[in-house]
Amino acid sequence: MLQIERGVAMRYLLLWLGAALALSCEMSSSQAASDYFFCLAADYRSHVVYLTSVFQSGTDRDRLQKALAIILSRQGRSFDVVQCPMPLDFAGAAEAQSAAEQFNRKSGFRIVQVPISG
């Protein structure tokens, strides 16, 4: 009886380890793929949106937003809000960036590209 319980326990342990490994691999690949961003800043009074291209970064969104605010301030550009949407894979970030650009153009904003140096 003890042998059967050990065998059953071993199978469950192997199944659990397999599931944990699969989940770990999935999380690692999604984590690695989810660090593409684009950022934008809007100046509502001037109807201007400053928009970056899609870029990859290991930095969190708050720091990216602060960095863009500093860059724009040093360039003497005014803005009301800075946003870097949630990280996505490259295709998702590119699609979201394109949608943001189209939406803001249709809303009457002039788009100014902000270069991001790597």
Secondary structure, 3 states (H helix, E strand, C coil): CHHHHHHHHHHHHHHHHHHHHHHHHHHHHHHHHCCEECCEEEECCCCEEEEECCEECCCCHHHHHHHHHHHHHHCCCCCCEEECCCCECHHHHHHHHHHHHHHHHHCCCEEEEECCCC
